[in-house]
Amino acid sequence: MPYGLPRGAESQHLPLRVQALLAQQRETWPQLRNALADLQNVQTKPHQLGAARWLTQFNPARIVSTSAKVDAATIAARPCFLCADNLPVEEMALAFGDDYAILCNPFPVLPQHLVIAHRQHTPQSIEQHLGALLDVTKALGEEFFTLYNGPRCGASAPDHLHFQACRYDDLPFFAHLAEWEIEPLDEADDYVSYTLPDYPFRVLIAESDDRAALMKWFARATTTLAEVTHVEDEPLINLIAAIDEDCWIVALFARSRHRPACYFAEGDAQLLVSPAALDLGGVAVVPHAEHFARLDARPLQSIISEVTLSDAQFRQWIKTLEQ
Ligand SMILES: [Zn+2]
């Protein structure tokens, strides 16, 4: 059986079991222990993007992910680092339900950085799996948020379905969410949706305590996004989710492209930044010292604008969604 984990593991007390896993892995897995020690000394710089507080993080260990080649040929040629057979011997997992395993990320961006991997080697795709993401979000509780990076905008294993989770208070997006003005978009009996007009890019957020209603909303949001961005399969998205009492909050970061032009530039014009959910939630990871020194608020805002929808595209999406 993949991962050697029991089937149908109950999700009760998951936050406590996650803390036990993190403690056990820190103790027995030198790679994780060293990565967490490095993370404690990692350099960060605060930036102000309009009213939003952002951090850049100089994290050389993330070069693996930032510069990951995610084309089909490269992916097919490498051993999948999320498959049970390829995990380091020290790496342990917690079962979540029948289908998922919770692991510690050995390349953390934030201190309690989990990966929730499907037990089978199955492609990264959200369409059939939002329910699982909502379930793990609820089971991890209010101290955590979860995220999903689409296969073409940030997932470094686009061939193996996985989510991630980190502490809620560690992401500026959630830590300061209550401070933002909201613009209501759509209100149904079973959910509300809104955007944050002053946020550095257009985010679509829905809240509900009704799992089925959220899944229906999400299916419609992604279908219409694919339409307005002329994408045939899954539209380019990053997704972050959290739970407040019994109410889920799901924020969709709709993307126009995976990597900004400066990623591919040469010499002084190059900034190796490959935005995914954490970068767009307020912690932008920069693996090169010199790029870290150069990346201040202005290029940061321009990278964010470049890889997310324009206001006009966002409005068109919302209009289509509300029809
Ligand atoms: Zn795999």
Boltz pocket constraint, residues with backbone or C-beta under 6 A from the ligand:
constraints:
  - pocket:
      binder: B
      contacts: [[A, 80], [A, 81], [A, 82], [A, 83], [A, 120], [A, 121], [A, 122], [A, 159], [A, 160]]
      max_distance: 6.0
